[in-house]
Amino acid sequence: MIKRLTPGRIIALVVVLALLGGGIYLERSLYVAPEWPPPREGDPQPVRPTADDPEFHRTPFAETFEERRELYVEWATQQPTPDSRNSIWAELMKIEAGQDYFPEATMDWLLDFVNARNDCADFVVAGLIRLYYMYPEVLSAQQEQALRNTLLDFQYWLDEPNPDKGAMELWTENHQILIYTSEYLAGQLFPEETFTNNGMSGVERMENARPKIMRWIDWRVRTGFAEWDSIPYYPEDIASLANIVDFAGDEELALHAEMLLDLLLFDVAVDSFYGQFATSHGRASGHHVQSAAGDSMVSVQALLLGLGRFQSNSNMGVVSLALSENYRLPPVIEAVALDMPEEMINYERHSIPVTKEEAERRGLSMDSPEDIDIWWGMGAFTHPLVIDQTIALAGEWDLWHYPDFKDFEVLGKVLGRINALGLASRLLDPDPNGTLMSEVNKVSYRTPDYMLSNAQDYRPGEKGYQQHIWQATLGPYARVFVTNPDSLRSDGHRPSYWGSHGRLPRTAQHENVLVAVHKIGRYQGLLEARHFAFTHAYFPRWAFDEVVEVPVDDGSGWVFGCKDDGYVALYSHLPYRWQDEGIDADQEIIALGRENVWITQMGRRAVDGDFEDFVAAVSNAPLAVDDLQVNYKAPGVGEVEFGWEGPFMVDGQEVSLRDYPRWENPYTQAAFDSREFLIRHNGLELHLDFDRNLRYLGQEEN
């Protein structure tokens, strides 16, 4: 019997048809087909090396820090001052070399930049603070007064007045310590004066900033860095801590900053390859990882160790260390960084999970402004458990004009009123969810001929941002890694073609073998800007001495590279092809498709024989991939089993991918959450105890 169409049934039918039609429309509009990316235009990136380029030193080019510092001052002052906010740091080097003035035009531009509260104004303020403390005599009376006025009127946190709507972003990890330390040191400069932006005195500024600095330091001591091993942002941390070490009158504060600086540089030492910070990174851009020429930590290591080369006269990290009167790298860390045994394995952990249970265990709140620095420092702005507080503070602190907030103003306010922000974040999964830098368990395996590093099983399938998950390194330019890009741009945009992940892979590494499993969804999210259904490998043929390909089936196969005495093998289970047009010609391998398995195995002449022997051993090894489950009998390693789900097995034994210590390597074993560290090597020792305010450098006790 046919039922009569009542008005209610008609309305229900219309709703059903609308939903079906809407679903079909959304499916068609959000579906992303696997397509070859267009060749990208512009100049080749990275810039190809020439015979005239200065070499990357693999052994120290000068024995002592004093010698290297003198060489750096001489080199830096011969370079042009950049026409940017970084000019403050280049001018500091020139003043150190004898320049007895600060250029008027440069000072005017810098103060205008800071007074407008542009993004990264806090970068400039850190340099101006160092200028005021170290070289006040080079300032004219007018410059000194203008600089004083700028520091007194500056905005030192997001809850302070910002009437001109400057877009100075202060919430990420590196920005936090930059602004906290500048507030403290500015208050110390002018203790009795009134800071006009909020009416505090200098003493009150110090009292406000000190607990923030101590908490920031303590959190990184115990849990590492959310922006783990970050090429662009470790220099900002270095400059901030060095300012406190050099200028803070509070001995305990200066000591804790000094000890954290030790730990940060130890982190660099065990994750570098001949002065190249060649590891996984919490935040990086394409130019940082495609070659050591773009590695902003290279100059830091050149100064401290004599490895690599000088590359920047305006990097705040290297300039601060070169000018520091109170900080010197402990000898044991220098010895660790220069140590190159036949093999070295470093395990480490950074950050924490963003869960209610973890927050409760650590006494943290997800709905209080007192703890928002922890969550925002981890990039958890729109995380379902944090977004309510983010939107509330955006309204309370008037942050809607910021680029990272303005797109969410209307929707955020509406959903906030009905307590639906967390649900919306889970269902709609906006792009900012990809910035999350929660707990990461890392491994680095280093030999004299190569290094392989990975963030183990890190947020597989979730959106990414600037996370650089794994990398194989054989030289300054000979590097290999794979991403699912989240952008086609490489112009400094974040995310970028080589410095991002649209969807993060599931990866696992054991010694010199790594498996990366990619599973990319069919659809672009409703609040997602881009989505690409392919993976691609950065494999610069031009940087290797020899490249060999061994096809397997249907276009899949192995690509092998030899650089000096190191080897790399890269396998794609999907058919692949080389990019032969545009700026990535001769350095990009593209595999079209949503689901793929990439395998990397490293080798070296001393262990694996000639390159031809390595190619034969790896390409002939039994390998099976079935529904993203991998079984690979890796030469010299054993049977490797891994997939999108399940454990990582090597020769029948499960390899742990989580719950790593803070560090475990030949030089130290430190539990996660520890506040005491003992680093030893070659008869040298560094003992750091934050509870007892102890920093001991000396000889290793028998």
Buried (B, 14 or more C-beta within 10 A) or exposed (E): EEEEEEEEEEEEEEEEEEEEEEEEEEEEEBEBEBEEBEEBEEEBBBEBBEEEEEEBBBEBBBEEBEEBBEBBBEBBBEBEBBEEBBBBBBBBBBBBEEBEBBBEEBBEBBBEBBBEBBBBBBBBBBBBBBBBBBBEEBBEEEBBEBBBEBBBBBBBBBBBEBEEEBBBBBBBBBBBBBBBBBBBBBBBBBEEBEBEBBEBBBBBBBEBBBEBBBBBBBBBBBBBBBBBBBBBBBBBBBBBBBBBBBBBEBEEBBBBBBBBBBBBBBBBBBBBBBBBBBBBBBBBBBBBBBBBBBBBBBBBBBBBBBBBBBBBBBBBBBBBBBBBEEBBBBBBBBBBBBBBEEBBBBBBBBBBEBEEEEBEEBEBBBEEBEBBBBBBBBBBBBBBBBBBBBBBBBBEBBBBBBEBBEBBBEBBBEBBEEEEBBEBBEEBBBBBBBBBBBBBBBBBBBBBBBBBBBBBBBBBBBBBBBBBBBBBBBBBBBBBBBBBBBBEBBEEBBBBBBBBBBBBBBBBBBBBBBBBBBBBBEEBBEBBEBBBBBBBBBBBBEBBBEBBEBEBEEEBBBBBBBBBBBBBBBBBBBBBEBBEEBBBBBBBBBBBBBBBBBBBBBBBBEBBBEBEBBBBBBBEBEBEBEEBBBBBBBBBBBBBBBBBEEBBBBEEEEBEBEEBBBBBBBBBBBBBEBBBBBBBBEEBBBBBBBEEEEBEBEEBEE
